[in-house]
């Protein structure tokens, strides 16, 4: 990475701060066995003028999903289930399922359907949804407050409430971003006999040395926990009624009063807190095909399997109507993350096979095994659809490589 070209990335980070788009950010890039870039800009807490630093703790939100998906694959490797198993094998509340009929105008307009499989949950083709998506099921989820927030626990009770609602469509027929990974987190608990946080700690975080990643802000972290901001006038997660406010950095959550400091819910879809160095260890494990020191978190074959496209085509071909944190054209979906199929169709520089995902607070990571590169970007502004930072960042990083 040439210094004059990496300077463009620094300037981009600072520009987002100067224009009050992001409060601050940190970016870490590794290539092969070397760290080739780190820079932090701006503040983690604007009100107290606290700098965004390397040890700043952030809400990872949906960057939790690849972690939970790896947990599922660890159990798969033990022969405890297969991916075509219906989720009702582990969670009987999903035994009798119904889906909304096409064109339904009322939540009662349903028809019987098959129970989603573990594979459909992993690939967001299960028929589940999110409250911030358009449609009847999201509206019902919003009314029931089914968003798996950190103070909404326990996980078992929330999953049971979710199972009472119909699916948005028959499993396997469409792609829709959803709380499916939260359901998978509950499957991990049932199969392993451990709370999700304990399983992740023992099987992933401790082996990788991810000492500051958990579902709750570590005790004593204090103001290292970054504040969360939004440019919206209302709820930062209410994407269906997203009205811009007068302040592009309106404070919505901060240390000392955050629900992430008193957690009752282990959300496998969006609950983890962590640092940039911790998440880079996870990203590098994926890039290195499951390797962890002298051992493996998952086998190389399992890692390769996860990072392949598991859809019939790209996401766009699956008729999505939902919010997504990645492009849909030219992008497939693996187990827990997106896969680049055609950079030209995705309209963003990249390598075929890039595996990535982000969080609703505008965090993002990707691994590029062709270039032997892992990238982790952290900030704290929701929603992630506010600015086109992800394609801009990918273009900057690829533009900085000259060989």
Phi, psi and omega in degrees: 000118181287141185297323180292330179278324176293334177297331176299323181293316177303315181297321178296315178301315183291325180297320177298326177286313183298327180272008180055038172274313176240145176294323180185173179200163172224141180226131180231131180231130173239141176228122188063232180261008187247145167277122183250350179201133164213135174204139174239140181225152173074204188242149169271340179216104185293319185298325181255007178054044179267128186288149171284119186236176184295330181262014176296135178265135181230162171281116181280339182046239190288353170290357169290329187302313178298328179294312178297324179295322175296322177300318177299318182291330175297319178289324176300319181295341178271002178073025184274348175191174172237160190287342176273005178290134175293145182297338179294343174298336183244330181234092187298343178296344178263017188295315182247106187249150174227151179237149175299139177288151178305131180079012181303141177246358181218147184293344179275352182274086186230169174218154179298149178210168177288156175285138178301146176268167176299322179296319178293326175294318181294332185254007180060037174243023188276341187098352174283171183212192174233150178301333183272003173278161173282151175125171184294313181297313176303321178299316179294320179296322178294319178297324180272357181056047181266073182238005175055048179287161187299335180255023182255014187288175001280162182301320183300319182291320180294318179297320179297321177294320179300320183294344180283343181269155175286165174279156180288335180197167179295135182307135178091349186272339182212173172247128176212125179300135194203178176277017182304324182288335172294320176297319177297326176300322177291324176299317177302318180297314183294315184289320183276337184077015181234150169303147185305317180300321179292320180295314180298320180297313185286322189263339184233305188292311182295314177300324181276352183075027178274077191283346183239026177248126182194178178277348180233146177303128182302143179300134180088359181291328176053231185279007169291341178282115186294150173280155179252135183234163176213148172271359183274154179282330182252215180297130181296340181260358183273075188289338180284343178227049186280101178253127180295139178261179180281341181247118182286348177229064178279127181291131178238340181198139181210168181298152179094336180218019184273142175296341178286356176263348178224073191272135173242346183246127171264092184274107178290347179264346184188024189256354189281148171250143178191178178249169183292322179291323177298312184290330176298325177299321177292315180298317180294326175300317178294314181300324182270021173060048173091356186291142177217102184060235178270000182235204184218141170283312170227162183288158176304322180293321178292319178299315177300318180299318180297323189265013170271159174286126181255007176263165178292330178213218175275173182299320182302328181287349181266014174062043182290147173234014189255164168298143174215150184263016178215163169299159179250332177278135180075006181240126171265187179221129177266219177255093178101359181195169182272153182231128177287122176261321183211102181302326180294317178292328178281349178058042181205132177304144180172173178256144174300127181100354173311135178243131188205163165194168181222181178237161186290347174269024174075013172286160186197145171215156169208155174238135181237103185283339176292319180265003181053046188234140172234137183229132175231127179238128180235136170207188180214074175223125180242141004273165182289348178277003184295321184219155181275049186291329185290308176296327177297316181294317179298320178295320179296314182294314179294328178289341181275343178275132180245006175202000000 
